Amino acid sequence: LDRYVCIVVDRSSSMKLDLSTTAAAMGTGDPRFCLPPAPVDSRWAALAAAIQVFTDTLSSTPQTEYVSLVSYASNYTNCGWTNNASDINQPLTGDLSLVTTAVSDISSTVFNGMTEIATGINDGIVALTDPATARPYAVKTMIVMTDGHNTSTVQPEVAAAAAAAEGIVIHTVTFGNGANQPHMQAVAAVTGGTHYHASDAQALEDVFRKLALTVSVTLID
């Protein structure tokens, strides 16, 4: 039984903030605004480490999972860089090292923008249902992570309903005290998924480890 997973991650400007800050956004006057995320102590660095834990954990299970990576923010140009609202950074692959390589590639870019969660979910649907890479009867799971609040005019619940229609279960992960936990709980509920909250970097790794083990034993009747 094929198991397909799409990790949908937040790459809005706030993901470049320090782990210790409770700020909701990074202002354009911040000296870090036109730089890639710091390789240590940034929210993005914590996420990158958690995704490494996720892929390492999946690799240790006897099942084979196919994983894709989507990152989202908003359409935005500044600092000489143009960010798309969402990108499929890695299509479904059984080579999990390609997923962590895709994360590393994002780590070297100057990403900024807002938090259009629905756009990321919609690209996640594309990644999990693309006939070139996906079989229609696979078990399909999406993991949607954010450190903030939705800024799109399209509500994530609408995109989640479209995912549910494709048989996709969405688990949501909020990171840090600035994230909108009730909203992401509602998004997960639309598809019968589970919401997890991580207050710090260690908790984020723990959540992604738990998700990897959950995905690897998912069965259908």
KEKE-3310 file (N, C-alpha, C; in steps of 0.2 Angstrom, whole numbers, plus 5000, padded with zeros to 4 digits):
npx = (5004:5004:5010:5008:5015:5014:5023:5019:5025:5028:5035:5035:5040:5042:5047:5060:5063:5071:5071:5067:5059:5043:5037:5025:5029:5042:5049:5052:5063:5071:5087:5089:5081:5083:5091:5096:5088:5094:5106:5106:5096:5085:5068:5065:5077:5075:5063:5069:5077:5068:5061:5072:5072:5060:5061:5072:5066:5056:5064:5068:5058:5049:5041:5038:5038:5032:5037:5033:5037:5031:5032:5026:5021:5018:5014:5028:5040:5056:5071:5078:5074:5061:5047:5036:5019:5017:5026:5030:5042:5048:5043:5033:5043:5053:5066:5071:5081:5081:5071:5076:5086:5079:5074:5086:5089:5080:5084:5094:5090:5083:5069:5053:5037:5019:5007:4999:4990:4980:4984:4996:4991:4983:4993:4999:4989:4989:5002:5000:4991:4995:4995:5006:5015:5008:4998:4981:4975:4982:4987:4985:4992:4993:5004:5003:5011:5013:5018:5011:4997:4983:4984:4978:4964:4957:4950:4959:4951:4943:4951:4955:4944:4943:4954:4950:4940:4948:4952:4962:4970:4973:4985:4989:5001:5006:5018:5026:5021:5014:5006:4990:4982:4968:4962:4970:4967:4954:4956:4962:4952:4942:4946:4947:4959:4973:4978:4993:5003:5018:5029:5042:5058:5063:5051:5045:5053:5049:5036:5036:5043:5034:5023:5029:5030:5016:5011:5018:5011:4999:4983:4971:4954)
npy = (4994:5010:5025:5042:5057:5075:5088:5103:5119:5134:5148:5162:5179:5180:5168:5169:5175:5175:5161:5165:5176:5183:5190:5194:5196:5200:5216:5227:5235:5227:5221:5208:5206:5206:5195:5177:5165:5163:5151:5145:5145:5152:5152:5146:5138:5129:5122:5116:5107:5099:5093:5086:5076:5070:5064:5056:5047:5041:5034:5024:5015:5000:5002:5009:5026:5039:5056:5073:5091:5106:5124:5139:5157:5172:5181:5191:5204:5209:5216:5212:5199:5188:5181:5167:5164:5151:5136:5120:5112:5100:5087:5071:5059:5044:5045:5051:5060:5069:5078:5084:5090:5099:5107:5113:5120:5130:5136:5144:5155:5171:5173:5180:5188:5186:5175:5164:5152:5144:5143:5136:5124:5120:5118:5107:5098:5097:5091:5079:5072:5072:5065:5060:5056:5051:5038:5034:5027:5027:5030:5046:5059:5075:5087:5102:5116:5131:5147:5157:5167:5165:5175:5176:5179:5168:5156:5144:5132:5131:5126:5115:5107:5104:5096:5085:5080:5074:5063:5066:5067:5080:5084:5097:5108:5120:5132:5140:5154:5163:5158:5154:5144:5139:5141:5132:5120:5119:5118:5105:5097:5098:5088:5077:5075:5078:5091:5098:5106:5115:5122:5126:5123:5110:5103:5105:5096:5084:5083:5081:5069:5061:5062:5056:5043:5040:5042:5031:5020:5021:5015:5009:5003)
npz = (5000:4995:5003:5003:5007:5010:5015:5020:5022:5031:5024:5027:5031:5045:5049:5049:5061:5077:5088:5101:5101:5102:5092:5078:5065:5053:5051:5037:5040:5048:5050:5046:5036:5022:5021:5020:5031:5047:5051:5063:5078:5072:5067:5055:5055:5065:5060:5049:5055:5061:5050:5046:5056:5054:5041:5044:5053:5046:5037:5045:5047:5042:5031:5015:5011:5001:4999:4997:4996:5000:5000:5007:5006:5001:4986:4982:4981:4985:4990:4979:4977:4971:4978:4976:4979:4983:4981:4974:4980:4980:4971:4974:4981:4983:4988:5001:5004:4995:4999:5011:5005:4997:5007:5012:5001:5001:5012:5009:5002:5000:5008:5010:5014:5016:5024:5016:5018:5013:4999:5000:5004:4993:4983:4989:4987:4973:4973:4979:4971:4958:4942:4936:4946:4956:4963:4962:4972:4984:5001:5007:5014:5022:5029:5037:5041:5052:5058:5061:5057:5046:5031:5019:5007:5004:5014:5024:5027:5017:5007:5013:5013:4999:4999:5007:4999:4990:4997:5006:5021:5033:5044:5056:5061:5073:5077:5090:5100:5094:5084:5076:5084:5087:5074:5065:5071:5067:5053:5052:5057:5047:5038:5046:5052:5064:5076:5080:5092:5094:5106:5106:5099:5102:5105:5092:5084:5091:5088:5074:5073:5079:5070:5059:5063:5064:5051:5045:5050:5045:5040:5029:5027)
capx = (5000:5008:5009:5010:5015:5016:5024:5017:5028:5027:5041:5034:5046:5042:5051:5067:5064:5074:5066:5065:5055:5036:5034:5021:5031:5048:5048:5057:5069:5075:5093:5089:5075:5086:5096:5093:5087:5100:5107:5104:5092:5079:5062:5066:5082:5071:5059:5073:5080:5062:5060:5077:5070:5054:5064:5076:5062:5053:5069:5070:5052:5050:5037:5041:5034:5034:5036:5034:5038:5028:5032:5021:5021:5014:5018:5031:5046:5060:5078:5081:5071:5054:5044:5030:5014:5018:5030:5031:5049:5050:5038:5034:5049:5055:5072:5070:5087:5079:5067:5080:5090:5075:5074:5092:5089:5076:5088:5099:5086:5080:5062:5049:5030:5014:5005:4993:4990:4976:4988:5000:4987:4981:4999:4999:4984:4992:5008:4998:4987:4998:4995:5013:5019:5004:4993:4975:4972:4987:4985:4987:4992:4997:5006:5003:5014:5013:5020:5007:4990:4982:4983:4974:4957:4954:4951:4962:4946:4940:4956:4955:4938:4945:4959:4946:4937:4953:4954:4968:4970:4978:4987:4991:5006:5007:5024:5027:5015:5011:5002:4983:4980:4961:4961:4973:4963:4948:4958:4963:4946:4939:4948:4948:4966:4975:4982:4998:5006:5025:5030:5049:5062:5063:5044:5044:5056:5045:5029:5038:5045:5027:5020:5032:5028:5009:5011:5021:5007:4992:4980:4964:4950)
capy = (5000:5016:5030:5048:5063:5081:5093:5110:5123:5141:5152:5169:5182:5178:5161:5171:5178:5171:5157:5168:5182:5182:5195:5190:5197:5204:5222:5228:5238:5222:5219:5201:5205:5205:5189:5171:5163:5161:5144:5142:5150:5155:5148:5141:5133:5124:5118:5112:5101:5095:5089:5080:5071:5067:5060:5050:5043:5038:5030:5019:5011:4995:5003:5014:5032:5044:5062:5079:5097:5113:5130:5145:5163:5176:5184:5196:5205:5214:5214:5208:5192:5187:5174:5165:5163:5144:5132:5113:5112:5093:5082:5065:5055:5039:5047:5056:5065:5075:5082:5088:5095:5105:5112:5117:5125:5136:5140:5148:5160:5177:5173:5185:5188:5185:5168:5162:5145:5140:5142:5130:5117:5119:5115:5101:5094:5095:5087:5072:5069:5073:5058:5058:5054:5048:5033:5036:5023:5028:5034:5052:5063:5082:5090:5109:5120:5138:5150:5163:5168:5166:5182:5175:5180:5162:5153:5137:5127:5129:5122:5108:5103:5101:5090:5080:5077:5070:5058:5068:5069:5085:5086:5103:5110:5127:5133:5146:5157:5168:5154:5153:5137:5137:5141:5127:5115:5119:5116:5098:5094:5097:5082:5071:5075:5080:5097:5098:5113:5115:5129:5127:5119:5103:5101:5104:5089:5079:5083:5078:5062:5057:5062:5051:5036:5040:5041:5025:5014:5023:5009:5010:4997)
capz = (5000:4994:5007:5001:5012:5007:5020:5018:5027:5031:5023:5027:5034:5052:5050:5050:5067:5082:5092:5108:5100:5101:5087:5073:5058:5053:5048:5032:5043:5051:5046:5043:5031:5015:5021:5021:5038:5051:5051:5070:5082:5068:5067:5050:5056:5069:5056:5045:5059:5063:5044:5045:5061:5051:5036:5047:5056:5041:5034:5050:5047:5037:5025:5010:5010:4996:5002:4994:5000:4997:5004:5005:5009:4997:4980:4985:4978:4989:4991:4973:4976:4970:4981:4974:4985:4985:4977:4975:4980:4979:4970:4978:4979:4988:4990:5006:5005:4990:5003:5015:5000:4995:5013:5012:4995:5003:5018:5006:4999:5004:5007:5013:5012:5021:5026:5012:5020:5008:4993:5001:5004:4986:4980:4992:4984:4967:4973:4981:4966:4951:4939:4934:4951:4962:4961:4965:4978:4989:5007:5006:5021:5021:5036:5036:5047:5052:5065:5062:5056:5038:5028:5012:5007:5004:5020:5023:5028:5010:5003:5017:5010:4993:5000:5009:4993:4986:5001:5009:5028:5034:5051:5056:5066:5074:5080:5094:5104:5089:5079:5078:5086:5085:5067:5063:5074:5063:5047:5053:5058:5041:5035:5051:5054:5071:5076:5085:5094:5097:5109:5105:5094:5104:5104:5085:5082:5094:5084:5067:5074:5080:5064:5054:5065:5063:5044:5043:5051:5043:5036:5027:5027)
cpx = (5004:5005:5012:5010:5017:5017:5024:5020:5028:5034:5040:5040:5047:5046:5058:5068:5068:5068:5063:5060:5047:5033:5030:5024:5038:5047:5053:5063:5073:5081:5094:5084:5078:5091:5092:5092:5093:5100:5106:5100:5086:5074:5063:5072:5079:5067:5063:5076:5074:5061:5065:5075:5065:5057:5068:5072:5058:5057:5070:5064:5053:5046:5041:5036:5037:5032:5037:5035:5035:5030:5028:5023:5016:5018:5021:5038:5050:5067:5081:5078:5064:5052:5038:5025:5015:5022:5030:5039:5052:5044:5038:5040:5050:5062:5072:5075:5085:5075:5071:5084:5086:5074:5080:5092:5085:5080:5093:5096:5084:5072:5059:5042:5026:5013:4999:4993:4986:4980:4993:4997:4985:4987:5000:4995:4987:4998:5006:4994:4989:4998:5002:5017:5015:4999:4986:4972:4977:4984:4988:4987:4996:4998:5007:5005:5014:5015:5016:4999:4989:4981:4980:4967:4953:4955:4954:4957:4943:4945:4956:4949:4939:4950:4955:4942:4941:4955:4960:4966:4975:4979:4990:4996:5007:5014:5025:5020:5011:5006:4995:4981:4973:4959:4964:4970:4957:4950:4959:4957:4942:4940:4949:4955:4967:4979:4987:5001:5013:5027:5038:5052:5062:5056:5042:5047:5052:5039:5031:5040:5038:5023:5023:5030:5020:5008:5013:5016:5000:4989:4973:4960:4950)
cpy = (5006:5022:5037:5053:5069:5085:5100:5115:5131:5144:5160:5172:5181:5172:5163:5174:5173:5167:5160:5173:5179:5186:5191:5191:5200:5210:5223:5231:5233:5221:5212:5200:5203:5199:5183:5170:5161:5154:5141:5148:5153:5150:5143:5136:5127:5119:5114:5106:5096:5090:5084:5075:5067:5062:5054:5045:5038:5032:5024:5014:5006:4997:5008:5020:5036:5051:5068:5085:5103:5118:5135:5151:5168:5179:5190:5197:5210:5211:5210:5201:5192:5180:5173:5163:5155:5140:5124:5112:5105:5089:5075:5061:5050:5040:5052:5061:5071:5080:5087:5093:5101:5110:5116:5122:5131:5140:5145:5154:5166:5177:5178:5184:5186:5177:5166:5154:5141:5139:5137:5124:5115:5116:5108:5096:5092:5090:5079:5068:5070:5066:5056:5055:5050:5043:5035:5033:5023:5031:5040:5057:5070:5084:5098:5113:5127:5141:5156:5162:5168:5173:5181:5177:5174:5158:5146:5131:5126:5125:5115:5104:5100:5096:5084:5076:5073:5064:5059:5070:5074:5085:5093:5104:5117:5127:5140:5149:5161:5165:5154:5146:5135:5136:5134:5120:5114:5116:5108:5095:5093:5090:5076:5070:5078:5086:5095:5105:5111:5122:5131:5122:5111:5100:5100:5097:5084:5078:5079:5071:5058:5057:5057:5044:5035:5038:5034:5019:5016:5017:5011:5003:4994)
cpz = (5000:5000:5005:5006:5008:5014:5017:5023:5025:5030:5023:5031:5041:5053:5050:5057:5072:5086:5098:5107:5099:5096:5081:5066:5059:5049:5042:5034:5047:5047:5043:5037:5024:5016:5022:5029:5041:5052:5058:5073:5078:5068:5061:5051:5060:5065:5051:5049:5061:5056:5044:5050:5057:5045:5039:5050:5051:5038:5039:5050:5041:5030:5021:5009:5005:4999:4997:4998:4996:5002:5002:5009:5006:4991:4983:4982:4982:4989:4985:4972:4975:4973:4978:4980:4987:4979:4979:4974:4979:4977:4974:4976:4985:4991:4995:5007:5000:4994:5007:5011:4998:5001:5013:5006:4997:5008:5015:5002:5003:5004:5012:5011:5018:5022:5023:5013:5015:5001:4994:5001:4997:4982:4983:4989:4977:4968:4975:4976:4959:4948:4937:4939:4956:4959:4965:4971:4984:4995:5007:5012:5019:5028:5034:5042:5046:5058:5066:5060:5048:5036:5021:5013:5006:5011:5020:5024:5021:5006:5007:5014:5004:4994:5003:5004:4989:4991:5005:5016:5030:5042:5051:5062:5067:5078:5083:5096:5099:5084:5081:5078:5084:5078:5064:5065:5069:5056:5047:5053:5052:5037:5039:5053:5062:5071:5082:5086:5097:5099:5108:5100:5096:5103:5097:5082:5085:5090:5077:5068:5075:5074:5059:5056:5064:5056:5042:5045:5049:5039:5034:5027:5020)
residu = (LEU:ASP:ARG:TYR:VAL:CYS:ILE:VAL:VAL:ASP:ARG:SER:SER:SER:MET:LYS:LEU:ASP:LEU:SER:THR:THR:ALA:ALA:ALA:MET:GLY:THR:GLY:ASP:PRO:ARG:PHE:CYS:LEU:PRO:PRO:ALA:PRO:VAL:ASP:SER:ARG:TRP:ALA:ALA:LEU:ALA:ALA:ALA:ILE:GLN:VAL:PHE:THR:ASP:THR:LEU:SER:SER:THR:PRO:GLN:THR:GLU:TYR:VAL:SER:LEU:VAL:SER:TYR:ALA:SER:ASN:TYR:THR:ASN:CYS:GLY:TRP:THR:ASN:ASN:ALA:SER:ASP:ILE:ASN:GLN:PRO:LEU:THR:GLY:ASP:LEU:SER:LEU:VAL:THR:THR:ALA:VAL:SER:ASP:ILE:SER:SER:THR:VAL:PHE:ASN:GLY:MET:THR:GLU:ILE:ALA:THR:GLY:ILE:ASN:ASP:GLY:ILE:VAL:ALA:LEU:THR:ASP:PRO:ALA:THR:ALA:ARG:PRO:TYR:ALA:VAL:LYS:THR:MET:ILE:VAL:MET:THR:ASP:GLY:HIS:ASN:THR:SER:THR:VAL:GLN:PRO:GLU:VAL:ALA:ALA:ALA:ALA:ALA:ALA:ALA:GLU:GLY:ILE:VAL:ILE:HIS:THR:VAL:THR:PHE:GLY:ASN:GLY:ALA:ASN:GLN:PRO:HIS:MET:GLN:ALA:VAL:ALA:ALA:VAL:THR:GLY:GLY:THR:HIS:TYR:HIS:ALA:SER:ASP:ALA:GLN:ALA:LEU:GLU:ASP:VAL:PHE:ARG:LYS:LEU:ALA:LEU:THR:VAL:SER:VAL:THR:LEU:ILE:ASP)
# end
